[in-house]
Amino acid sequence: MFSGDILMKRLIHYLLSVVLSYAAIANAENYTLQHEEMFNTAEAQQIVRYGDIDNLGFGWPEGFDPFSGESTPGHGYPWIANSEDADGTDRIMVVSSYVGTPPAGQDGYTSYTSRPDNMPREIVIPFTAPNPLLNSAILQIFVDDFQALVWQAHYQVTMNSVRVPELEELLNSLEQTGPIGKLITFQIPDYIIDTMHDNQLKIMVDDPETGAGDGFAFDFFRLLINPRQLQNTGIINGYVFDKITSQPLAEAMVAASTTQVKTNAAGYYEMQQVPAGLVNLRADIIVGYQSETVNLDLVANTTITHDFYLNPLEMYQLFVNKKGDGLVTSKDGIINCGSVCSGDFESGSSVILTAKPIGDFVFGGWSDPCSNQTDDCIVNMNQAQTVTAIFNPISSYMLSINKIGKGTVTSSPAGINCGTACNKKFASGLVITLTAKPNSGATFIGWKGCTALASEPLQCSITLTNKKTVTATFGAAETADIKVTAIKLTPASPRTDSVFSAEITVKNQGSATVNGGYLDVWSNQPKTQKCSAFGEAWIDIGSLDAGASKTLTVNLRSNSHGSKTLRAFADSWCQTRESNEDNNQMTKKYTVK
């Protein structure tokens, strides 16, 4: 049943909307529109809003600014969703896993609404393709009555079907008993930016697993593309200390919404221009300390001071020994041995080590305490640990290339580049593929001491069981040179909108027989054409012996009267290798009567 208070609020909503619309005009934003897109604003290159700005239809208290960062006063419920509102806004939604047996009770939104009307809905925000391109984006959401901590919900968020754990953490930390509304500002991660190039952002918020009795609502979504400076901001500052010793911690990372800073030598941090609203403030990324997160309500043009006291973690050292030539790295990048063969790790953590042999060595295994002896090593850091990576030398043989003529020979795996590097030791039993590449004006004749591949004669394979020499022979190449030598029109001056013929003579001036490819012809084309061009008419030239000529005829239609330039292009798809690629086109001036 709807209370009189709710009905009264609905009745005055229109008047409040009028007031807000006048305020919005001053900021070039019309709060009453369900979808609005603005360009080149002070806050962003492009702003896209989804849903009207009306506090779920209740209107705003007098003088209240939804972007100020203040929470709304509590409001009544339930209410009737307006079909004219943007889908998924101004309506109560209850998590899809709710089936009537919640783990920790249920809220009023759940109790006073029913399926299917209260099922979560996907938000789809279309936007015009940004110019310049989309590089970064901020999402502002006016959220209402999220209470995951109270009702044991666990919200999942996807953007364009990709999970967004950073936003999940923020929503799952909210406590909006009242119900009350609050603006949150979220920096969209790069991995989501990469999915937005089809010019839309699809957002789904739901808890599909816990069965919690938690309802929620959204008033509006505001997407800022290539943001500049938000208008409603505040300052957050404070210190980061060791909780045990109270000593300040330098170089601790403190992150909030769209900005992050490091503490100075005195442990002090200060964030300017933090977006107003709920701020999820986090201090972490400092070795040996447990991270800490706190939610703060930042009101525009105010300063919040918050000090962090981080618990030190018990740390153990991991030391890596090597036998033989190889590289050992840890997945987190702390160990790179190479040069850095030890590191400090949190008690109880697992360190993943990877071994990579160098040169004529093969990986032979790990010593204890590795749980996996042959693949990646996993070390449980319940105490100081020492691990040895064993690299064993392997038998190797010399492969030498004897090159005759002009060309290069390369190998896979790499090592031969002959050219200059014509000798290389490889592991015994290794199968090596050699590739020949003749220089310009040369051709590859064949291999000696290596089996040519049937599918690719320029390649051969060899298995090293002892020292071996391979000879690659290159010789002079015969080449073609296709040239258009003559164009004859019949009639010489065709009439307007009539069919006329062009006899075109093509000659192979080179020393090799080739396929001449296609002859493309244009009735009026003064510009030189590029490979793969399509003419108004075309014909297959066919085979051309060295020194041979061939005359081909195509029919064309004349268009408007006046002076024209007929163009013929032999081997127009550039399929034939030629000694001269610049003489394949010829033009002829003529007049259409």
N, C-alpha and C positions, 0 to 999 in steps of 0.2 A: 504494500500500500504506500502511496506517495504522501508525505507529510505536507501540511500547509506551507511550511517554511520552504520546502523544495519547489512547490508550485509558484510561490511568490517570487523566488529567485528566477524561475523560468520566465515569469511575466516581465520582470524588469531587465531580462537579458538583452532585449532589443535596444533599450535605452543605453545600457552599458556599451553595447557593440558600437552604437553611433559615436559615443564619446571616444572609445578606443580607436575607431577608424580615423577621427580627426587627429588623434595623437600619432597614429601610424603614418598619416600623410606627411607630417613634419619630418618623419624618418624615411620617407619614400617607401614605406611598407604598409600595405593595406591588411590589417588584422582580420578582416571579415572574409577574405578570399580563402577558398579551400586549397588552391594551388597557385603559387606566385613565384615568378622567376625574375630576378633583378641582376643587372650587369654593371660592372665597373663601380662598385660601391666602396665606401671607406673601409668596410670590414673585409671585403673579399672581391676578387675579380668577378665572381658570380655567386649569387645566393639563391637557393631553391628551397621554398617552404612547402611542406605537405601538411594540410590541416589548418583550420582557422585558429586564431589565438584568442580563446574565450573561456579558459578555465573549465573545460568539459561542458560548456553551455551555461555554467552558473554565473559567468561574468566575474570581473575582478573587483576586489574591494577598492574603495575610493583612494586614488593616489598610488595604487599598487603597480609596480613595473615588473612584468614576468621575467625580465632579463636582469633584474637587480641582484639575484642570488638568494632572495628571501623565500622561505616556504610560505605557501598559502595557508590561510586559516583552514580548520577542518570544515568539511561540507557534508551535506546529507547524501543519502543513497537509498535505494537504487534510483536510476533515472531512465527515461525512455531514449534509446539511441535515435538520433535524427538521420534519416536515410540520405539527407543532403550532405552530411559530413563526410570527409575523406575516409575511405574504408580503413577500419582499424583505429580511428581516432574517436574521442568523445564517447567511448562505449566501454562497459565493463567486460573484461576477458578473464577467464579462469583457466589455469594450466590444464593442458589436454590429458594429463595422467590422472587427474582427479576423477574418482569413480564412486565417491560417497563414503569412503573409509580412510580419511586422512590420518597421517601418523601423529599429528599434534593439534588436532582441532581444526577449525576453519574460521575465516573472517566473514564479515558481513557481506562483502561482494559475492562470495561463494554462496552464502546462505540465501540471498535474495535474488539470485539470477538462476537461469537454467539453460540446459543444452537445447538446441544447438546455438542459440543466440550468443552465448558467452564463450564460444570456442575462440582460441587465439587466431588472429588473422595476420597474413603477411602484408607488410608495408612495401609498396613499390613506388619509388620516387624517380620519375623520369626527368632528364635534364638535357638542355641543348649542349651539343658538343662544344667544350671550351676552346677558346682561341686566345692565347696560346694553349697548348695541350695541358691536360690535367696532370699536375705534379704532386699536389697534396690536397687534403680536405679535412675539415672539421665537421662533426655532427653534433648538433644541439638537440636534446630531447627534453620535453617537459613531461616528467614521469609522475605517476600518482599511485599511492598505496602499495608499493613494493615492500613486502615484509618477509623475505626469505628466512631471515634469522628467527623470526617468531614462529612461523608455520612449517619450518624445516623443508622449504622448497629449495631446489637447486636449478636456477635458470640457465638455459643454454641460448646462445645468441649466434645466429648465422647472418653473414652479409654476402649476398650473391652465392649462397649455398656453402660458404666457408665458415667454419667455427671461428669465433672471435673471443678467445679466453680473457683478454684484457677488459672487454666490456662486460663479460660474464662476471668477473670478479667485482666490478663496480656495482652492478645491479644486485648481486647476491649480498652485498654489504649494506644495502639500504634498509632503513627502518622508518616507514612512513605511516605509522599508526595515526589515525585521525578520522578519516583519511585526509592526507595533505599532499600537495603537489610541489615539485621542485625541479629546477632546471639543472641538467647535467650537460657538460661539454666534453666531447671525446675526440681525440686525435685519431683519425682513421689510419690504421697501419698500412705500410707500403704493400704488404701482400694482399690487401683488399683493394688498394688503388689499382693494382695490376688487373683486377677483375672488372673494373668500371668503364672500360673503353667502349662498351656497347651503349653508353650513355644512360645507364639506369643503376639504381642501388636498391636491391631487394633486402629487406630486413625482416627476420623472424625471431621473435622472443617467445620462449615457451619452456616449460618443464615437462618433458615427456616421460619422466621416470619415477619420481618420488611419490606421486599420488597426493601431494600436499593440497590443502584447501586454501590456496592463496589466489586472490583476484588482483587485478591491476588495470591501469588505464594509461593512455597517452593523450595529451592535448594536441601537441604538434611536433613535427620534426623539421629541423632547419639545417640544410646542407650548405656549408661554405666551401666553395671550390677555389683553390689557390688563395688561401686566406691572407689578409693583411694584418690589421690591428683591430681586435674586438673592442667595442665601445664601452662595455661594462666589465671592468676588471678591478682587481685589488692587489694587495701585496701580502706575501707570506714570508716570514723570516724566523730565525731561531738558531739553535745550536744542536750539534750532534755530539753526545758524550758516550764514553765507555760506562756501562751501568755499574760495574764493579768498582772501578777506580775513580770515576767521575772526571777522567781526563778527556779533553776535547779530541775529536777524531777528524783529522784532515783527510781530504780527498774522498769523503763519503758522498755518494750520489744521492741527491734528493730530487724526486720527480713528482710532477703534478700536472694533470690534464694535458696541456700542450707544451709544457716547458720542463726543463731539468737543469740543475746546477750542481756544482761540487762545492763542498765546504772548503774554506780557506785554512790556513795553518792554525787558526784559533778555533776551528770547528764551526765557524759561522757560515750560514747560508742566507741568501735573500733572493726571492723570486719577484720580479716586477711583472706587471700586466698579466696576472693570472686570471683566467675567465671566471666571472662571478658564478656562484651556484655551489653545488656539492663538489668538493675537491677531494679526490682520493690521493692523499699525500703519502709517499713511500720513501723510506731511507734504506738504501742497500748498496750493492756492488762495492763492498769493502771486505777484503779477505779477512776471515777469522771472526766475523760478526754475523749474528742473525738479523735478517731484515725485519723492518717494522712498518706497518701501514696504519693510517688513521684517516677517518673521514672528517672533513671540516666544512662548515657552512660559511662560505666567503661572500659577504655582501659587497656590492660595488663601491669603490672609493673608500674602503676600509683596509686596515692592516691586521692580520692575525699573526701572533707569535706562538710558535710551537717548537718545543725542544724534544729531541729524541734521545732516549737512553737505550743503547743497543747492548744486548747480551753477548759477551764474547763466547765464541765456540771453542771447544777443545780441538786442537789441531795436531795432526801427526805428519811426520815427514816420510815421503816416498823417495827412495834413491834407486836409480837405474844404472846397472853395469852393462857393458857390452863386451862380447867376445867376437872379434871379427869386424868387418866393415858393414855398417848398416845404420839406419836411422830409426829411433824410437820416439813416438809422439803420443801425447795423451789427447783424448777427444776434446777436452776443454781448452787445449792449447797451453796449459801451464808447463808441461814437459815437452821439450823439443831437443832431443839428445841424438845427434848433434852436440850443441853447446850447453844447453840447459838440461842437466840430467837429474835434477831433484826439485821437489816442490812440496809445499805444505797443503794438506787437505783436511777437510772437516772430519771429525770422528764419526764413524758410521757410514761415510759416503763410499761409493764405488767408483774406482778410477779405471777407465778403459784405455789400454795401451795398444798401439799398433806398431808392428815391426816392418821395415822395408829394407831389403838388402841393397847394397851398393856395389857396382862393378861386378867382379868375378866371384861373388858370394851368393849363397842361398840361405834363407832363413831356416834354422834348424830346430827352434823351439825356445820355451821359457823355463826358467827355474821356478820352484815354489816361491811365493804363495799364489801363483796364477791358477785360476780355476779352469782355464782352458790352455792346454799346452802347445797347441799348433796354430790356432787362429788368433784373434785378438785376445789379449790378456785382460782379465777382470780382477782387480785387487780390491779386497775389502779392507778399508782403513780403520780397523779396530785397534791398531797399534802402529808404531813405526815399522815400515816395511822396506825390504830391499829385493829387487827383482833383477835377474840377469837375462838378457836377450842374447841368444847364441846364433851367430852367423858363420856358416861353414864355407871354406873356399871350394870352388867347383873347378873341374877340369875344363880347359878351354883350348881352342885351336885357332890358328890364324887363317883368315879368308883374305885372299889377295885378288884384286881385279886387274887384268891386263886389258887396256882399252886401246882399240885401233880405230882411228878416224875421229870425227868430230861429233861428240855427244857426251852425255853424263850417265852414270849408273848410281842408283841409290838402293838402300836396303831397308827391309822391314823384318825384324826390329831395326831401329836406327843404328848407325855406326859407319856405314859406307856412304860416301858422297863424292864420287870419282868422276869429274872434277879433281879435287885436291886430296880427299881422304880415301885412298884406294886400298888400305889394309886395315883390318880390325879383327881383334880376338873375340870369339863368341863361345858360349858354353857348349860343351860336348853334347851331341845329340840334338842340338837346336835346329829346327827347320827355318831356313832363311829364304825370303823372297827378294829377288833382285829385279829392278825395273830400269829399262833403258829408255833414254829420251834423246833422240837425235837433235842436233842443232839445226837452225834455219838453213835450208839448202842442202841438208844431208838426209839420209835414210838409214834405218837400222837393217843390217843384213842378217845377223844371227848370233847365237851363243855357242861357246865351246866349253865343256866341263860343267854344264848346268842344264837341267831338263826344262825346255820351254813349255809354258802352259798352253794347252790346246785352245783355251778360250781367249788368251791374250798373248800373242807371240812376243810382245815387248817385255814380258815378264818370264822369269824362270825360277825354279825352286831347287834348293840344295840342302842336304842334311850333313852337318859337320860331324864326322866321325874321326877325322884326322885333318892335317893341314891340307888346304885345297886352294887351287888357282882357277879362276874363271876368266875366259876371254870374251869380250863384247866387241863386235866388229860393226863399224859404221862406214857408209860409203856416200858418194855424191847422189843426190836425189834428182829424179826427173820431175819437172813441175809444169803445170798448165798455166796459160794466160788467156782468159776469155775476154774478147773485145768486141763491142758493137762497131761495125765498120761502115754501114750504109743504111739509110732509111729512104724508101720511095713511097709516095702517097698516090693513090688512084681514087678519085681524081686529085690533081695537085691542089686545087682550091675547092673543097666540097661546099655544097649549099647548106644553109642552116637546117638543123634537125634532119640530117640525112645520114645514111650509112656510107662509110668510105673504108678502104682497105689500106693497110700499111705493110709493105714488104720490108723486112728487117734482116740484114745480113750480120751473122755472128761468126767470128773466126777464133780458133784456138791457136794463138801465136806461140804457145809453149812447146815443150819437148815430150810431154806425156799425154796419153789418151785419157780423157776424163768424161764424166757425165756433166753436161752443161747446166743442169738444174732447170729453173723456170725462167722464162722471158716474160716480164710484166711490162705492160704498156699503158700510158695515160694519154688521153687526147689533148689535155692542156695542163701541164705540170711544170712550171718553171723552176721549182726547187729541187735540189739534189735529194734523192731518197736514201733511206737507211735500210739495212738488212731486214728481211721479213716484211717488206712493204707489199701491199696489195694494189695491183693496177686495175684499171677498168676492164682490161682484157689480158689473158695470159695464155701461154702455150709451153709445153714441155720441150726443151731444146734437144734432149737425148744425148747420145754419145758423140763426142767430137775427137777425131784423131788429131795427133800433133800436126799443125799446119793446115788443118782442114777448115773449110768455111761451110756455112749452112744458111740458107735464106728461108725465113718463116713468115707466114702471112697471118695477120689478125684483122678482124673487123671492128671498127669503132663507130660511134655516133657523134656527129658534130652537134654542138649546142648553139649558143648565141653567135651572131656574126662578129667578125673582127679578127685581129691578129692573135694567133695561138702558138703554143710551144708544145709539140709532141715529145714525150720522153719515153725511151726504151731502156730497160734495166735487165741485163743478162746475169744469170746466177743471182737472182734477186733475193734469195734466202741465204746467200753466202755459204753454201754447203761445200763448195769446191775450194781447196787450198790453191792459191795462185801466186805467181811471182809478182804480179802487179794487181792490186785490188782496186785501183783508182781509174781504170779505163772500161768498167763494165756498163757505164751509162752514156747515152748519146741523145741529143735533142735535135729537133728540126722545126724551124719556124714555118708557119703556113697561115693562110688567110681563109676564114669561113665567110662566104658571100651572103 
